[in-house]
Amino acid sequence: MANYSFPALQMVPAVGDTIVIAGGCGGIGRSLVAAANEIGLNVFVLDLQCSIDDFPVPQGVTAFSCDATKPADIASAFQEIAKNVNAIDHFVNLVGFTKEQINIADMDDEEWDEIIDGTLKSAFLLVRAAIPLLRKSASPSILNTASTFGVDVPVSGYGPYSVAKAGIINFTRVLATEEGPHIRVNALAPGLIDTQFLKGGTGRAEKSSRIDGNRVVTTIPLQRIGTPNDLVGMMLFLASPAASYITSQTMHVNGGLWS
């Protein structure tokens, strides 16, 4: 019988790779930043100044103030990144938020526009700015953040957020087609994760929530709410050489809440 030798697969990005994490001071972002820094990546964070002030980045990580709904802020942040590196290897977009839950029939234009712009349009603006530096990398990747709400809406009052996250799923497919074969593009769709997002999002006014965590847990096969650390492994894997044939996919990490 022939002997087969398989090289060890590298399940995380290479030491020294540059990763830019938009929303890196949020609950999920902080866990990803800590892990990326620990494994030797060159980490840049983009976030609101108030979030950077409240949750300072670890030593060795560089943070730039950036409102992801403002093209001028984004352009300035990427100009600063370009002063430090010649290329971006991995771009992760964690930007998105909800506000008070209002049903569509009662929602005004401003509420709809604010959530759509802050969750979907911001993804377009950020990725468009990142692509020129990603194209200079030998093996670049983009990771967007979708949500279980992008495919299933069990609670009322999440209309614009759910629509935006469904848009992120198809936005990911569009990018994978347009930027392939050089840039791989995937999305992560978290389920119910224990972060400040449940109350509006880091850096934003606290809101009420219609999500009953105790009830939801009874519908999750793994019988618990997720933590940010539950997502980090998949996020780093999707940026790794081991995921070199994965693109245009949305990976659901939700404890079995939706499949």
Secondary structure, 3 states (H helix, E strand, C coil): CCCCCCCCCCCCCCCCCEEEEECCCCHHHHHHHHHHHHCCCEEEEEECHHHHHHCCCCCCCEEEECCCCCHHHHHHHHHHHHHHCCCCCEEEECCCCCCCCCCHHHCCHHHHHHHHHHHHHHHHHHHHHHHHHHCCCCCCEEEEECCHHHCCCCCCCCHHHHHHHHHHHHHHHHHHHHHCCCCEEEEEEECCECCHHHHCCCCCCCCCCCCCHHHHHCCCCCCCCECCHHHHHHHHHHCCHHHCCCCCCEEEECCCCCC
